[in-house]
């Protein structure tokens, strides 16, 4: 299963937010979207999910135009993991996960034994089966995020879109969620799902060994493997502050922004691509 965008323009009505965007994700891939607030990441997500029409270009899902597919068809192929939230009504964690089965049921269908088994399996796969009958709203932020990932697993979609899945989580929960993101794309562990994930932390893309689409002002500034794209020069140009990328004693690369108040050096911001 592949999700592909070509020469994509995104926006709302007559307002264009981004142009000339291209990406593709298939099973086993992790693609991280990075860029400053307002660069168009959320609008791009909404377009890839079919919630907004493309202003130009094409989005195809499984080789078919996204615009020609029904919401149920899209939901059977792409699952969405939003940022963890507390719902206005009390739901058990199991009930939240069962919501992922909606696309597999008829219009007035009710979850059956097979659906409940699938939901329990998703919870167990993430190591949180003991939370099944807990009040979702009373779980920690990290636990709620894992429940939402379990919902996506129960949806049995080969592609998963994640909107800042580690936002507002503490250090430990961030590490836990990232470990599960890596497992989702691991063919041996989770069927080789394709993952598109937005994040504000370039270190996460490096840790996941992901491909990166680095955005600025609605355009692709750079695209390619994280280690090739996330350099001090590109990050400084995109975020407007001096950034260095250093290698730790274990061989892992980390991004270090300058903490002084000086402006970043003047740099070109023309889009380029790294294969």
Secondary structure as GFF3:
##gff-version 3
##sequence-region A 1 275
A	DSSP	beta_strand	2	12	.	.	.	ID=ss1
A	DSSP	beta_strand	15	26	.	.	.	ID=ss2
A	DSSP	beta_strand	30	35	.	.	.	ID=ss3
A	DSSP	alpha_helix	41	48	.	.	.	ID=ss4
A	DSSP	beta_strand	56	61	.	.	.	ID=ss5
A	DSSP	beta_strand	64	65	.	.	.	ID=ss6
A	DSSP	three_ten_helix	66	68	.	.	.	ID=ss7
A	DSSP	alpha_helix	71	75	.	.	.	ID=ss8
A	DSSP	beta_strand	78	81	.	.	.	ID=ss9
A	DSSP	alpha_helix	93	98	.	.	.	ID=ss10
A	DSSP	three_ten_helix	99	104	.	.	.	ID=ss11
A	DSSP	alpha_helix	113	125	.	.	.	ID=ss12
A	DSSP	three_ten_helix	129	131	.	.	.	ID=ss13
A	DSSP	three_ten_helix	136	138	.	.	.	ID=ss14
A	DSSP	alpha_helix	141	154	.	.	.	ID=ss15
A	DSSP	beta_strand	159	163	.	.	.	ID=ss16
A	DSSP	alpha_helix	171	184	.	.	.	ID=ss17
A	DSSP	alpha_helix	187	190	.	.	.	ID=ss18
A	DSSP	beta_strand	194	198	.	.	.	ID=ss19
A	DSSP	alpha_helix	202	207	.	.	.	ID=ss20
A	DSSP	beta_strand	211	216	.	.	.	ID=ss21
A	DSSP	beta_strand	219	225	.	.	.	ID=ss22
A	DSSP	alpha_helix	226	229	.	.	.	ID=ss23
A	DSSP	alpha_helix	232	239	.	.	.	ID=ss24
A	DSSP	beta_strand	243	247	.	.	.	ID=ss25
A	DSSP	beta_strand	253	257	.	.	.	ID=ss26
###
